Amino acid sequence: MINGKKIALYVTGGIAVYKTVDLLRELIKYGAEVRVAMTKGAAEFVTPLTFQILSKHTVYIDTYAEDDPSIVNHINLADWADFSLVAPLTANTLAKMAHGIADNFVTSALLAVTRPIFTVPAMNGNMYRNTVTQENIEKLSNRGIYVMTPDTGFLAEGYSGEGRFPEKSRIIHELEAFMREKSESLPLKGRKILVTAGGTKERIDPVRYISNDSSGKMGHALAVEAWKRGADVVLISASQLDTPDYITRIPVESAEEMQKTVFDEFDDADAVIMAAAVSDYAPATVEKQKMKKKDTLTLSFKKNPDILRSLGEMKKTNQVLIGFAAETEDLIQYAEKKLNDKNADLIIANDVGKKDRGFNVDENEVTLLSRQSEPVTISLRSKSEISVEVIDWLVKNMN
Ligand SMILES: Cc1cc2nc3c(=O)[nH]c(=O)nc-3n(C[C@H](O)[C@H](O)[C@H](O)COP(=O)(O)O)c2cc1C
């Protein structure tokens, strides 16, 4: 969502300015092009030089420092940006924005912005709760400006309260959700995509289970990428990983539970990505009480449902079915067999026999096998980057 966006970052004079330095680095890491404007108050806390070095661009502070006669800097910045981000937003600048005051570079530029504005207020708890501040927030919200709710916690004043600058990850997540809402042409808009993730757990008794090394990272990355392209994502996950609030997540534990949930959600789904490592077997009986220690233990297993196969049999012509083949040998042969046996549209083959890729790590190398084209290998890279390629394939192959 953030990648490739032009973001004007407006920084105002609160104690949290130092946290905005880190936020700027994160935006750049996500692939945004960022230009910074500061109030004189903000420059009391962190020097403009810091922001200049990180953004690799002049920082705007003085409305009248017009170095280029062919443009007016504050109007130019307002027009340049796809998104404007005010972080931190002081009570003072908030009040000015609410009332259309344009008495410095930041407020003048913000008044000229016609594209979406996202703000991150941060201030003392009493300032935040003050009726006039709340009225100003309401005014901004009513105009379509996004106003984040600050965190509650330890404030610079030495006591706990509302008004803290939110955690960077929360800002990024809410900003991405805001950007998605404002984007008009997303290729998967209105499409429902089911994604399964994680290794299922098959209970032996109330405190013990059998599982596998799948962490759920691949499935979760795919869910986030599909969401970024506009899809309504339902993530059915057996993983312990967190997900952003904007992803609809249904937690499951066993293969049977996963099957039931997938079937419940399948009928109106446009695509299913089975990234979960579903256990092939489950204990034939689940003990009601914790088993007592014995000299030896023999367990007998029953075969679990083959969810991918069932989906391949059930799927309608307009539904796209994607599965994974996690193998430690003869990867491509097994994956090709799976593609045909299970009536899948795409099989993503990955080698789970190496320590640096596949299960339980951040990176993967995969080969995409479909009936339409020759196998395509995506070399070792982060699971988020792999997800971009997989969802690109999905976008191209969805009618
Ligand atoms: C040490 C210190 C910390 C401050 N922290 C905040 C803050 O977190 N939030 C806020 O709204 N104002 C804060 N202020 C007050 C603002 O700096 C002041 O209202 C100023 O006029 C804001 O100007 P600006 O909005 O143009 O940056 C702080 C002031 C000082 C001296």
The ligand as an SDF file (V2000), in Angstrom:
LIG
                    3D

 31 33  0  0  0  0  0  0  0  0999 V2000
    8.6420   20.1250   26.4420 C   0  0  0  0  0  0  0  0  0  0  0  0
    7.3750   20.3840   25.6730 C   0  0  0  0  0  0  0  0  0  0  0  0
    6.6320   19.3230   25.2090 C   0  0  0  0  0  0  0  0  0  0  0  0
    5.4580   19.5570   24.5040 C   0  0  0  0  0  0  0  0  0  0  0  0
    4.7640   18.4740   24.0610 N   0  0  0  0  0  0  0  0  0  0  0  0
    3.5920   18.6720   23.3940 C   0  0  0  0  0  0  0  0  0  0  0  0
    2.8460   17.5730   22.9310 C   0  0  0  0  0  0  0  0  0  0  0  0
    3.2360   16.4140   23.0770 O   0  0  0  0  0  0  0  0  0  0  0  0
    1.6890   17.8200   22.2920 N   0  0  0  0  0  0  0  0  0  0  0  0
    1.2270   19.0950   22.0900 C   0  0  0  0  0  0  0  0  0  0  0  0
    0.1510   19.2470   21.5080 O   0  0  0  0  0  0  0  0  0  0  0  0
    1.9350   20.1440   22.5100 N   0  0  0  0  0  0  0  0  0  0  0  0
    3.1000   19.9860   23.1470 C   0  0  0  0  0  0  0  0  0  0  0  0
    3.8220   21.0690   23.5790 N   0  0  0  0  0  0  0  0  0  0  0  0
    3.2900   22.4100   23.3330 C   0  0  0  0  0  0  0  0  0  0  0  0
    3.5470   22.8460   21.9290 C   0  0  0  0  0  0  0  0  0  0  0  0
    4.9500   22.8130   21.6450 O   0  0  0  0  0  0  0  0  0  0  0  0
    2.9720   24.2460   21.7190 C   0  0  0  0  0  0  0  0  0  0  0  0
    1.5560   24.2010   21.8440 O   0  0  0  0  0  0  0  0  0  0  0  0
    3.3450   24.8460   20.3910 C   0  0  0  0  0  0  0  0  0  0  0  0
    2.6930   26.0820   20.2360 O   0  0  0  0  0  0  0  0  0  0  0  0
    2.9840   23.9380   19.2500 C   0  0  0  0  0  0  0  0  0  0  0  0
    3.2840   24.5820   18.0250 O   0  0  0  0  0  0  0  0  0  0  0  0
    3.0900   23.8770   16.6210 P   0  0  0  0  0  0  0  0  0  0  0  0
    1.7380   23.2590   16.6190 O   0  0  0  0  0  0  0  0  0  0  0  0
    3.2030   24.9910   15.6330 O   0  0  0  0  0  0  0  0  0  0  0  0
    4.2000   22.9240   16.4660 O   0  0  0  0  0  0  0  0  0  0  0  0
    5.0170   20.8710   24.2560 C   0  0  0  0  0  0  0  0  0  0  0  0
    5.8050   21.9370   24.7010 C   0  0  0  0  0  0  0  0  0  0  0  0
    6.9610   21.6940   25.3870 C   0  0  0  0  0  0  0  0  0  0  0  0
    7.7820   22.8670   25.8420 C   0  0  0  0  0  0  0  0  0  0  0  0
  1  2  1  0
  2  3  1  0
  2 30  2  0
  3  4  2  0
  4  5  1  0
  4 28  1  0
  5  6  2  0
  6  7  1  0
  6 13  1  0
  7  8  2  0
  7  9  1  0
  9 10  1  0
 10 11  2  0
 10 12  1  0
 12 13  2  0
 13 14  1  0
 14 15  1  0
 14 28  1  0
 15 16  1  0
 16 17  1  0
 16 18  1  0
 18 19  1  0
 18 20  1  0
 20 21  1  0
 20 22  1  0
 22 23  1  0
 23 24  1  0
 24 25  2  0
 24 26  1  0
 24 27  1  0
 28 29  2  0
 29 30  1  0
 30 31  1  0
M  END
$$$$
